[in-house]
Structures are given as C-alpha cells and as structure tokens.
Amino acid sequence: MSSALPPDDFERRLIIATQAGLPLVPRPYDVLAEQLGVDAALVKTRLAAMLQGGRIRRIGAVPNHYALGYTANGMSVWDVDDARIGELGEAVGHLDFVTHCYERPRALPDWPYNLFAMVHGRDRDTVLAHVEEIATLLGAACRARDVLFSSAILKKTGLRIGGDG
C-alpha cells in the first residue's frame, strides 16, 4: 500500500527521470545521479525506499517480444477452481514460457475465466503447445479455457507525471 504523503522534490525529480525507463547503459544509476546532481548511492537508496513504501511497483526490463522474434502472443484464459487458484496460479506463473500470470474476477455468464497467463512464442503452434502444458499442470482443477492471440502491437506505458509542477 502506498504512503499518503506526497513525494518530496527529489522523489518527484527521480520519478520524472525514470518514468520512461532507465538509461540503457551499463551503469544506469550513475547516469541518473549525474542528471539529478546527486550520488548514485542516493538514487539506489531512494528507489529502494520507494519500492518498499509502495510509491513505485517495480523496476524491471520490458522486452519488445516482437523485436526478439516472438510474434505469436497468446493470453491463455482459464476457468480454475477458486479453492486452488492461488496454488495453481503460482505454479503457472513460474513456467519459463509465461511472462505474467494473474487472477481476475469472472464476468458470468459470458466470461467464466479467472486465471490469465500470457504466453509468447515464435509461432502460434509453439504457443498452443505451451498452453497444452499449462492444461496438463492445471488438470481437473480447470473447467474451461481459451487462447486470445494478439492482433496488434500496443504501446505500453504507465502513468506519467509532468516535469513542471
């Protein structure tokens, strides 16, 4: 849960400096420190505190799967027994070919699915083979499933704040 206090001036400048991504260099915190006029240790400490405090959710790479040759992207959706969704979702999320996995509420009667797992592959057959592996893992706890393939590349960005106040 995030803190109720607004970010201080340094946090705000740090957020603005990083919201489009870290610099793609061997020592990105050094570059940020130079931009902000501080020591790299302070950048690291404050980012860690912002993560711990819930002000930011994560620091991580966001690969462009298409540029890497993974052009078949399938969101597999599953109707999984609610009593086992935590355990099974965790297992699915640990599979090497699943990039993210999460629980969502059903929208009955039209949408019975409560577990979502994104699978990337170089072709649809590969994605479908991975979906079969997930089905085997879920076993009898899975009542229904489907795969929704991407039809377009969408620009992914999070919330942005302006630099002028």
Phi and psi restraints in degrees (value plus and minus 20) as a CYANA .aco file:
   2 SER   PHI    -102.3   -62.3
   2 SER   PSI     135.7   175.7
   3 SER   PHI     -90.3   -50.3
   3 SER   PSI     128.9   168.9
   4 ALA   PHI     -99.1   -59.1
   4 ALA   PSI     -38.0     2.0
   5 LEU   PHI     -93.9   -53.9
   5 LEU   PSI     120.0   160.0
   6 PRO   PHI     -90.2   -50.2
   6 PRO   PSI     137.4   177.4
   7 PRO   PHI     -85.5   -45.5
   7 PRO   PSI     123.6   163.6
   8 ASP   PHI     -94.8   -54.8
   8 ASP   PSI     156.4   196.4
   9 ASP   PHI     -78.6   -38.6
   9 ASP   PSI     -62.9   -22.9
  10 PHE   PHI     -85.9   -45.9
  10 PHE   PSI     -63.7   -23.7
  11 GLU   PHI     -79.5   -39.5
  11 GLU   PSI     -62.9   -22.9
  12 ARG   PHI     -81.4   -41.4
  12 ARG   PSI     -65.0   -25.0
  13 ARG   PHI     -84.4   -44.4
  13 ARG   PSI     -57.1   -17.1
  14 LEU   PHI     -87.1   -47.1
  14 LEU   PSI     -61.9   -21.9
  15 ILE   PHI     -82.1   -42.1
  15 ILE   PSI     -66.3   -26.3
  16 ILE   PHI     -82.0   -42.0
  16 ILE   PSI     -60.3   -20.3
  17 ALA   PHI     -88.6   -48.6
  17 ALA   PSI     -43.8    -3.8
  18 THR   PHI    -132.4   -92.4
  18 THR   PSI     -28.2    11.8
  19 GLN   PHI     -85.8   -45.8
  19 GLN   PSI     -42.1    -2.1
  20 ALA   PHI    -112.7   -72.7
  20 ALA   PSI     -18.7    21.3
  21 GLY   PHI      99.8   139.8
  21 GLY   PSI     138.6   178.6
  22 LEU   PHI     -95.2   -55.2
  22 LEU   PSI     131.5   171.5
  23 PRO   PHI     -79.9   -39.9
  23 PRO   PSI     118.7   158.7
  24 LEU   PHI    -106.9   -66.9
  24 LEU   PSI      51.4    91.4
  25 VAL   PHI    -156.4  -116.4
  25 VAL   PSI     144.3   184.3
  26 PRO   PHI     -80.0   -40.0
  26 PRO   PSI     -51.0   -11.0
  27 ARG   PHI    -148.4  -108.4
  27 ARG   PSI      52.4    92.4
  28 PRO   PHI     -82.1   -42.1
  28 PRO   PSI     -52.2   -12.2
  29 TYR   PHI     -88.8   -48.8
  29 TYR   PSI     -50.3   -10.3
  30 ASP   PHI     -86.5   -46.5
  30 ASP   PSI     -61.6   -21.6
  31 VAL   PHI     -83.7   -43.7
  31 VAL   PSI     -65.1   -25.1
  32 LEU   PHI     -81.2   -41.2
  32 LEU   PSI     -63.5   -23.5
  33 ALA   PHI     -79.2   -39.2
  33 ALA   PSI     -63.3   -23.3
  34 GLU   PHI     -83.5   -43.5
  34 GLU   PSI     -63.3   -23.3
  35 GLN   PHI     -80.5   -40.5
  35 GLN   PSI     -58.3   -18.3
  36 LEU   PHI    -112.6   -72.6
  36 LEU   PSI     -27.4    12.6
  37 GLY   PHI      52.1    92.1
  37 GLY   PSI      16.4    56.4
  38 VAL   PHI    -155.2  -115.2
  38 VAL   PSI    -200.0  -160.0
  39 ASP   PHI    -103.8   -63.8
  39 ASP   PSI     126.4   166.4
  40 ALA   PHI     -79.7   -39.7
  40 ALA   PSI     -52.3   -12.3
  41 ALA   PHI     -82.0   -42.0
  41 ALA   PSI     -57.4   -17.4
  42 LEU   PHI     -86.5   -46.5
  42 LEU   PSI     -61.1   -21.1
  43 VAL   PHI     -78.4   -38.4
  43 VAL   PSI     -68.6   -28.6
  44 LYS   PHI     -82.9   -42.9
  44 LYS   PSI     -65.0   -25.0
  45 THR   PHI     -82.2   -42.2
  45 THR   PSI     -65.3   -25.3
  46 ARG   PHI     -90.3   -50.3
  46 ARG   PSI     -58.7   -18.7
  47 LEU   PHI     -82.5   -42.5
  47 LEU   PSI     -62.0   -22.0
  48 ALA   PHI     -82.1   -42.1
  48 ALA   PSI     -61.7   -21.7
  49 ALA   PHI     -86.4   -46.4
  49 ALA   PSI     -57.6   -17.6
  50 MET   PHI     -88.0   -48.0
  50 MET   PSI     -56.0   -16.0
  51 LEU   PHI     -84.9   -44.9
  51 LEU   PSI     -69.6   -29.6
  52 GLN   PHI     -80.7   -40.7
  52 GLN   PSI     -59.6   -19.6
  53 GLY   PHI    -102.5   -62.5
  53 GLY   PSI     -25.9    14.1
  54 GLY   PHI      66.1   106.1
  54 GLY   PSI     -13.2    26.8
  55 ARG   PHI     -89.9   -49.9
  55 ARG   PSI     -53.5   -13.5
  56 ILE   PHI    -145.8  -105.8
  56 ILE   PSI     129.9   169.9
  57 ARG   PHI    -108.7   -68.7
  57 ARG   PSI     -56.0   -16.0
  58 ARG   PHI    -183.7  -143.7
  58 ARG   PSI     140.9   180.9
  59 ILE   PHI    -146.2  -106.2
  59 ILE   PSI      97.6   137.6
  60 GLY   PHI    -186.4  -146.4
  60 GLY   PSI     147.6   187.6
  61 ALA   PHI     -99.7   -59.7
  61 ALA   PSI     123.0   163.0
  62 VAL   PHI    -140.9  -100.9
  62 VAL   PSI      72.3   112.3
  63 PRO   PHI     -91.4   -51.4
  63 PRO   PSI     131.5   171.5
  64 ASN   PHI    -111.8   -71.8
  64 ASN   PSI      78.4   118.4
  65 HIS   PHI     -79.9   -39.9
  65 HIS   PSI     -56.7   -16.7
  66 TYR   PHI     -82.4   -42.4
  66 TYR   PSI     -64.0   -24.0
  67 ALA   PHI     -83.9   -43.9
  67 ALA   PSI     -46.6    -6.6
  68 LEU   PHI    -107.3   -67.3
  68 LEU   PSI     -19.6    20.4
  69 GLY   PHI      74.4   114.4
  69 GLY   PSI     -15.8    24.2
  70 TYR   PHI    -115.7   -75.7
  70 TYR   PSI      65.8   105.8
  71 THR   PHI    -117.0   -77.0
  71 THR   PSI     -28.9    11.1
  72 ALA   PHI    -122.0   -82.0
  72 ALA   PSI      94.6   134.6
  73 ASN   PHI    -144.6  -104.6
  73 ASN   PSI      98.8   138.8
  74 GLY   PHI    -143.1  -103.1
  74 GLY   PSI     104.6   144.6
  75 MET   PHI    -106.9   -66.9
  75 MET   PSI      88.2   128.2
  76 SER   PHI    -105.0   -65.0
  76 SER   PSI     115.4   155.4
  77 VAL   PHI    -143.0  -103.0
  77 VAL   PSI     120.3   160.3
  78 TRP   PHI    -156.6  -116.6
  78 TRP   PSI     118.9   158.9
  79 ASP   PHI    -118.4   -78.4
  79 ASP   PSI      80.6   120.6
  80 VAL   PHI    -131.9   -91.9
  80 VAL   PSI     124.0   164.0
  81 ASP   PHI     -71.2   -31.2
  81 ASP   PSI     101.7   141.7
  82 ASP   PHI     -77.1   -37.1
  82 ASP   PSI     -52.3   -12.3
  83 ALA   PHI     -87.6   -47.6
  83 ALA   PSI     -38.1     1.9
  84 ARG   PHI    -139.7   -99.7
  84 ARG   PSI     -15.8    24.2
  85 ILE   PHI     -83.1   -43.1
  85 ILE   PSI     -56.9   -16.9
  86 GLY   PHI     -81.4   -41.4
  86 GLY   PSI     -71.4   -31.4
  87 GLU   PHI     -83.1   -43.1
  87 GLU   PSI     -67.2   -27.2
  88 LEU   PHI     -92.7   -52.7
  88 LEU   PSI     -58.4   -18.4
  89 GLY   PHI     -80.3   -40.3
  89 GLY   PSI     -60.4   -20.4
  90 GLU   PHI     -82.2   -42.2
  90 GLU   PSI     -63.4   -23.4
  91 ALA   PHI     -85.4   -45.4
  91 ALA   PSI     -63.3   -23.3
  92 VAL   PHI     -84.7   -44.7
  92 VAL   PSI     -62.5   -22.5
  93 GLY   PHI     -81.9   -41.9
  93 GLY   PSI     -42.3    -2.3
  94 HIS   PHI    -108.2   -68.2
  94 HIS   PSI     -24.5    15.5
  95 LEU   PHI     -88.6   -48.6
  95 LEU   PSI     119.1   159.1
  96 ASP   PHI     -78.5   -38.5
  96 ASP   PSI     -51.1   -11.1
  97 PHE   PHI    -113.1   -73.1
  97 PHE   PSI     -18.1    21.9
  98 VAL   PHI    -121.0   -81.0
  98 VAL   PSI     101.5   141.5
  99 THR   PHI    -109.2   -69.2
  99 THR   PSI     -49.9    -9.9
 100 HIS   PHI    -175.5  -135.5
 100 HIS   PSI     129.4   169.4
 101 CYS   PHI    -164.5  -124.5
 101 CYS   PSI     112.7   152.7
 102 TYR   PHI    -175.6  -135.6
 102 TYR   PSI     140.1   180.1
 103 GLU   PHI    -112.7   -72.7
 103 GLU   PSI     121.0   161.0
 104 ARG   PHI    -157.3  -117.3
 104 ARG   PSI     131.5   171.5
 105 PRO   PHI     -89.2   -49.2
 105 PRO   PSI     127.5   167.5
 106 ARG   PHI     -91.5   -51.5
 106 ARG   PSI     138.2   178.2
 107 ALA   PHI    -146.3  -106.3
 107 ALA   PSI      53.6    93.6
 108 LEU   PHI     -90.9   -50.9
 108 LEU   PSI     128.4   168.4
 109 PRO   PHI    -110.4   -70.4
 109 PRO   PSI     -27.8    12.2
 110 ASP   PHI    -100.1   -60.1
 110 ASP   PSI     -48.3    -8.3
 111 TRP   PHI    -150.8  -110.8
 111 TRP   PSI      76.0   116.0
 112 PRO   PHI    -106.0   -66.0
 112 PRO   PSI     -18.8    21.2
 113 TYR   PHI    -106.6   -66.6
 113 TYR   PSI     116.0   156.0
 114 ASN   PHI    -145.3  -105.3
 114 ASN   PSI     -24.5    15.5
 115 LEU   PHI    -147.7  -107.7
 115 LEU   PSI     108.9   148.9
 116 PHE   PHI    -141.2  -101.2
 116 PHE   PSI     116.5   156.5
 117 ALA   PHI    -162.1  -122.1
 117 ALA   PSI      99.6   139.6
 118 MET   PHI    -104.6   -64.6
 118 MET   PSI     108.0   148.0
 119 VAL   PHI    -142.5  -102.5
 119 VAL   PSI     108.3   148.3
 120 HIS   PHI    -130.8   -90.8
 120 HIS   PSI     124.1   164.1
 121 GLY   PHI    -173.3  -133.3
 121 GLY   PSI     147.2   187.2
 122 ARG   PHI     -96.7   -56.7
 122 ARG   PSI     -38.0     2.0
 123 ASP   PHI    -174.8  -134.8
 123 ASP   PSI     145.4   185.4
 124 ARG   PHI     -82.7   -42.7
 124 ARG   PSI     -56.9   -16.9
 125 ASP   PHI     -80.6   -40.6
 125 ASP   PSI     -59.1   -19.1
 126 THR   PHI     -84.7   -44.7
 126 THR   PSI     -65.1   -25.1
 127 VAL   PHI     -80.8   -40.8
 127 VAL   PSI     -65.5   -25.5
 128 LEU   PHI     -83.8   -43.8
 128 LEU   PSI     -55.2   -15.2
 129 ALA   PHI     -85.2   -45.2
 129 ALA   PSI     -60.8   -20.8
 130 HIS   PHI     -85.3   -45.3
 130 HIS   PSI     -58.3   -18.3
 131 VAL   PHI     -82.2   -42.2
 131 VAL   PSI     -56.6   -16.6
 132 GLU   PHI     -84.0   -44.0
 132 GLU   PSI     -57.2   -17.2
 133 GLU   PHI     -83.0   -43.0
 133 GLU   PSI     -61.3   -21.3
 134 ILE   PHI     -83.3   -43.3
 134 ILE   PSI     -62.9   -22.9
 135 ALA   PHI     -79.0   -39.0
 135 ALA   PSI     -61.6   -21.6
 136 THR   PHI     -82.8   -42.8
 136 THR   PSI     -62.8   -22.8
 137 LEU   PHI     -82.6   -42.6
 137 LEU   PSI     -62.4   -22.4
 138 LEU   PHI     -93.8   -53.8
 138 LEU   PSI     -50.9   -10.9
 139 GLY   PHI      35.8    75.8
 139 GLY   PSI    -159.5  -119.5
 140 ALA   PHI     -88.5   -48.5
 140 ALA   PSI     -33.1     6.9
 141 ALA   PHI     -92.5   -52.5
 141 ALA   PSI     -32.4     7.6
 142 CYS   PHI    -119.4   -79.4
 142 CYS   PSI     105.2   145.2
 143 ARG   PHI    -119.1   -79.1
 143 ARG   PSI     -48.0    -8.0
 144 ALA   PHI    -179.1  -139.1
 144 ALA   PSI     141.5   181.5
 145 ARG   PHI    -179.5  -139.5
 145 ARG   PSI     145.9   185.9
 146 ASP   PHI    -180.0  -140.0
 146 ASP   PSI     148.5   188.5
 147 VAL   PHI    -152.3  -112.3
 147 VAL   PSI     108.2   148.2
 148 LEU   PHI    -129.3   -89.3
 148 LEU   PSI      95.4   135.4
 149 PHE   PHI    -110.5   -70.5
 149 PHE   PSI     122.7   162.7
 150 SER   PHI     -85.0   -45.0
 150 SER   PSI     121.8   161.8
 151 SER   PHI    -136.3   -96.3
 151 SER   PSI     -27.3    12.7
 152 ALA   PHI    -174.2  -134.2
 152 ALA   PSI     137.1   177.1
 153 ILE   PHI    -112.6   -72.6
 153 ILE   PSI     104.0   144.0
 154 LEU   PHI    -127.5   -87.5
 154 LEU   PSI     122.1   162.1
 155 LYS   PHI     -92.9   -52.9
 155 LYS   PSI     106.8   146.8
 156 LYS   PHI    -123.5   -83.5
 156 LYS   PSI      98.3   138.3
 157 THR   PHI    -160.3  -120.3
 157 THR   PSI     132.7   172.7
 158 GLY   PHI    -114.7   -74.7
 158 GLY   PSI    -192.4  -152.4
 159 LEU   PHI     -80.7   -40.7
 159 LEU   PSI     117.4   157.4
 160 ARG   PHI    -139.8   -99.8
 160 ARG   PSI     123.4   163.4
 161 ILE   PHI    -134.8   -94.8
 161 ILE   PSI     129.4   169.4
 162 GLY   PHI     -98.9   -58.9
 162 GLY   PSI     142.9   182.9
 163 GLY   PHI    -114.5   -74.5
 163 GLY   PSI     -16.0    24.0
 164 ASP   PHI    -132.5   -92.5
 164 ASP   PSI       8.1    48.1
